[in-house]
Amino acid sequence: MEQFGRLLIITGVVIAFLGVILMLGPRLPFRIGRLPLDFSYERENVRFYFPLGTSILISLVLSLILAALKRR
């Protein structure tokens, strides 16, 4: 039960951190969803968006978080 409690606390901290980032989003020097490797194509009636850079960034952050949790 102790490990489950720690997991809930860490999950809550991560959710709170993401909430702060979303609140401060317009003031950040970079925009999630508009990173250099995010591809966007627009025409008259077609819009295509592929967030490759954002996906890579999220994958790296989640990998680091899960690796840190696994070491404990």
N, C-alpha and C positions, 0 to 999 in steps of 0.2 A: 504494500500500500504506500510505502514511503516513496518509491520510485514513481508511482502514478501521480502522487502529489507534486513531486518535482516537475514531472512532465507538464502538468496543468499550469504550474507557475511559469515555466519557460514559454509555453504556448501563449499564455496571457501577455507576457512581456513582448513577445514577437508581434502579436496582434496590436498591442498598444503602439509599438514602434512603427508599424505599417500605417496605423491611423495618423500618427504625427507626420509621417512623410506625405501622406495624401493631403493633409490639411495645409502643409507648407509647399505643396507641389508647384504652384505658380511662382513661388519665390526662389525655387532652387535653380542653380545655374544650368542644370541639364533637365530635360523633360523625358520622363519615362514614356516610351512609346514613340519618341522622336530621336532616337539615338542614331549614330552614323550608319549602322547596318540595317536599319529599318527601311524596307522598300515600300514605296507608295507609287501607284500608277492611277491616274485619273483621266478620263475622257468624258465626253458629253453624257453618256448614260451608263458608264462603267467605272467602278471604283474597286481597286485591288490593293490590299495592304498586307504585307508580310513582315511581322516584327522580329526579325532574326536577331538583331542586336539586343533588344529587350529580353528575348528568350534566353540568350547566352548569359546575360547579366543575372537574370533570376535563377538560372541553373547554377551558376557559380556561387551565388549567395546561399541558396538552399543546400548545396553540397558542403559548404563551409560550416553551416549551422548543424547539419546532420553529422558531420565528422566530429565536431566539437562535442555533441551530445553522446556520440558513440564511445568516445574516449573516457567518459566518466564512469 
